[in-house]
């Protein structure tokens, strides 16, 4: 029998309060899929599903073949500890990227239970900077950013890119997550997936079905899609 796949852990950087932001890499493919959790600290199921996928990969080396998977379970560890959407400076990290960033927006339908900012400028936060430095130093093939809850799959792109749209369409066929996602009328500025598409990489936000569920079996199936040895993601 084969040993569990070794996990390569790396430090991306530190949060505002000095907590480490870490990645876990499995496999040796040249163009990995990148899975993120915990951009919003109060969406804790997104961290738990990322950690569950790490555990699955650790215990199932035969799944990897010649593929590579990188997981960052918690991009906003301060928010996770505090159970709040924002980081320790009050910034919504998913509005802090240089992709049609604005300093303020219409909050009437945009998750306005807790006041957050977009930061004083794009990329102002150490968590954002750590992620961007990491991303730009790796040859990423596709990205999934987990959130909660219930709206569906959002393809990246200020105008959704065709590769991200195709990826969202395909993943919706593997899961109960709807695409197109429910439109609540919010205008999304400074988003991670939109910035990733500007780097010519397909990306999607996946919303878990509830704030309390990891939907593990569903997301195990989505990950297994990316682990197909003959998968050519550039076609998406």
Secondary structure by P-SEA (a helix, b strand, c coil): cccccbbbbbbccccccccccbbbbcccccbbbbbbccccccaaaaaaaaaaaaaaaaacccccccbbbbbbccccaaaaaacccccccccccccccccccccccccccccccbbbbccccccccaaaaaaaaaaaaccccbbbbbbccccccccccccccaaaaaaaaaaaaacccccccccccccccccaaaaaaaacbbbbbbbcccccccaaaaaaaaaaaaaccccccccc
